[in-house]
Amino acid sequence: MIAPLMIGLTVFYFYPFFQSIYMSFTETGAFNRSVWNGIDNYIRLLSDKTFFQSLGNTFFYVVITVPVGILLSMILAVLLNSKIKATSFYRTIYFLPSVTMAAAISLVWKWIYNGDYGLLNVMLEAIGISGKSWLTNPKTVMISIGIVGIWCSCGYNTIILLAGLQGVSRSYYEAAAIDGAGAFYQFRKITFPLLSPTIFFVMVTSLINGLKTFDMVYMMVPTTNPAYKQAQTVVMYFYRNAFDYSDKGYASTIAVIIFLLIMLITIFQMKWQKHWVIYD
């Protein structure tokens, strides 16, 4: 009964995973043939400034999107959990970006951020603020992309957190209200502790998705963009080495490092969650 699943995992996950590890110790030669070169790719990686810059860009994106995205998602989830009209309509509206294709989202936001005739600059100029070329300015390009990332992930995270909120019994709040506890105290002592497992899940998945971000940045910032170096993520750098430069051995090395990095961060999160996540 589990054979179809195991075959699919083996073909599409396990085999490529071990093949990537093997290829990280090889160099792509003539006619796309792999030649064993030991740890040369890893030594090369240690002195690759572009790799470390793309890694720094990725962490900057994560720092922008994950905390702000989770905070906004919690606020929206609490509001949707209250007794307001048209709750189903709002849930649908907030969730729509999560099911929209990344290509369509990128094209729309690329037009919004356009420095000449973008909607954002038109709105800013209407109130007397001069607009910028948001996606070609090295100082604003990653912040602009981070805003799009928050907009895309907020709806999905809100639905997950809302499901966790609806699992909290109202009797806790009623007892706290009888004892004179205010809304903030109830959130700090009841909502947050009981919602902490859901928050932890959202945090882990958001961090992993942030470290793997590729398609949206790839669509919004082409290689001809003057701010490309400030926007290139580590997965984009992997893609360029694998398919633009045909250096699959070095690209596999980058992929292995990304895997190890995500694994170490996830292990740290699993250890750290014991200090603040309440499962009882």
N, C-alpha and C positions, 0 to 999 in steps of 0.2 A: 504493500500500500504506500510506503514511503519511497519506493524506488524512483518514481518520476521526479519527485522533489530532489532526491539525492543526485540523480543524473544531471538535473538542471544546475544544481549547485556546483557539482564537479566540473561541468563543462564551462560554465560562465563565471565561476568565482574561484574555486580551488585551483584549477589548472592555470588560469591567468595569473593568480597570486604567486604560485611557486615559479612560474615561468618568468615573471618580473624579477623575482629575487635572483634567479640564475642569470638573467640578462644584465643585471646590475654589475656583474663581474665580467662583462664582455664588452667588446668594442665593435661597432657596426662597420664592417669593411666593404670592399667592393662587392657589387651585386647583392647588397643587403645581407651579407653573410656575417655571422657573429663570431668574433675571435676572442678567446679567453685572455683577459688582461689583469686578472687578480683584483686588487683593491685600488687600482689606478683611478677609477671613476670617483671613489670616495675621497681619495687624496685631492683630486681635481676639485671636488665639491667644496672642500675646506677653504680653498683660495678663490672661489667664484664669488665675486662681489655682486654680480647680478642676482644670483640665487639668494644671498642674504638680504638684498634690497627687496626682492619679491616676497621673501618671508616676512620682512618687517612690514611691508604693505598689507600682507594678509592679516597679521596680528593687529594692525591699526584698524582694519575693517572689522575684525571681531570685537575689538574694544568699543567701536562705535555702535555696532548693531546689536550685540547680545544684551548688555545691561539695559539700554534704552528700550529695545524691543520687548524684553520681558516685563519691564516696568509698565510700558504702555498696554501690553496685553493683559496684565493684572488689573489695571484700572478699567479697561473695557470689559473684562470678565465680571468684575464686581458690579459695574453698571448694568450689564445685561442680566445679571442674576437678581437684580432688584425688580420690583413690581412696576414695570413701565409698559406702555402700549407698543405694539408692533415689534415685539422682541424677535420673532422669527425673521422679520424683514431685515432687521439690523444684523442678525447673525449671518444671513445670506450675503449682505453687502460686504461685511468685513471679511468673509471667507472667499469671496470671488477672486482676489489677487492670487490666492494660493493655488487655484486651479486654472489660472490663465497661463498660456505659454510664455516662457521667458523671452522668446524673440519678440512677441507682440508687446510685452511690458517694456523691453529695452527700446524699441522703436518709439513708443509713445513718450517715454521719459527723455529720450534723446532729443525729441522735438521740444519738450517742455524746457529743457536746459539749454536749448540753442541760444548762442550769444547774440544773434542778429534779430531773429523774429520769434524766439521762444516765448511761450505763455508766461513763464515765471518772470522774465525781464519786463514783459508788457505790464504785468500786474505791479511790479516794483516801481516802474517809471510812472505809473498812474498815481502813486503816492509820493512821488518826488525822490525816489531812490534810484541811482544809476545801477543798471544790471551789469553782470559779468558774463564772460564766456566760461561757464561753470565746468565743462568737461575738458577744456583745453588749458585750464589754469592749474599748474602743479599743486597749488595750495588748497584748491577747492575740489579737485577731481574725486578724491577718495571719500571725502565727506558727502559729496553729491551722490555717489554710488551707494554709500552707506544708508542714506535716507531712503533710497529705492529698496534696499535690502530690508530695512525695517518695515516699510510699507507692504512688502511681499509676504513677510513671515508673520506679521502681527495677527492677521486673521486666523491662521492655523493655530498659533499658540493660544489665542483667545478662546477658541473652541475647546482646546485641551484643558485649559485652566477653568473654563466654565463648567466642564464636566466634573472636574474635581470639586468645585464649589457646590455643585448640586448634590454631591455626596455627603456634605456636612449637614448634620441634623440641625433643624431650627431650634430644637429644645435647648441647645447650648446658648444660643443668643437670647432666648427668652429668659433663661435663668440668670444670665449676666445682666440683662436689662432690669430684672427685678432687684438685683444687688446694686444697681445704680451705675453700672459700667457704661461709658460712652462708646460712640462708634469707633474711635481710634483705638481705645483699649480693647474692644471686642476684636478688631482686626489683628492687633498685635498678639493677643493671648489666645484667640480661638481660630480665626481665619488662617493666619499665616502658619501656625504649627500644624494644623490639620491639612493644609494645602501644600505643605513642604515636600511630600513625595512627588506631587505633580509638578511643582516648580523645579525640582531636581531633574525630572525627566525632560522638561522643556529646556533647561539649562544645558544638559548634555547634548541633546539633539541640535540645539542652536549653535553650540560651539563647533560640533562636527560639521554642520552645514556651512558655517562661516569659514572654517579652515579649508573646505573643499570648494569654495565659491569659484565659479568659472564662467558660466554661460552669459550671465548678465554683464559682467565686466568685458568679456570678449566681444559682445555685440555693441556695447556703448562706446568702447575706447579702442579704435583700430590702431594698428602699428604705426600709422602715419601721424597719429595724434602727438603733439609736442609734450603732452603730459603722460605719455604711455609708460615711461619708467616708474612714475609715481603711482600708477594704477595697476601695473602688472602684478597679479597674485602668483603664488608659488605653483598652483595648478596650471595657470596660463604658461608659466615658464616651462613646466613639464611638457605641455602640449606643443609649444614651439620647438623644443628640442626633438620631440618624437616625430612630428609631422612636417615642420617647416625646415628643420636642419637635417632630418633623417638620422639623427644620432640616438637610436633607440636604446643603446646601452646606457648612455648617460641619463636619458629620460627615465629609464627604469630605476636608476640610482636615486633620482629625485623622488620617484613614486614610493620607493622603500622608505626614504627619510620622512615623507609625509605620513605614511602609515605608522611608523615608529613614534612620530610626534603626536599624532592623534591618540595612539594607544597609551602613551605616557600621561597625556593630559586627562584621558578618561580614567586611568588608574588613580591618578591624584584626586579626581572628583569623587570616585568611589570611596576612597579613604576619608576624604574631607566630609562627605555627607553624613558620616556617623556622628559628627559633632552638632549638626543642626537639623537633620531630617528626622521627623517623628513618624513612626509607622504604627504606633499603638493608638 
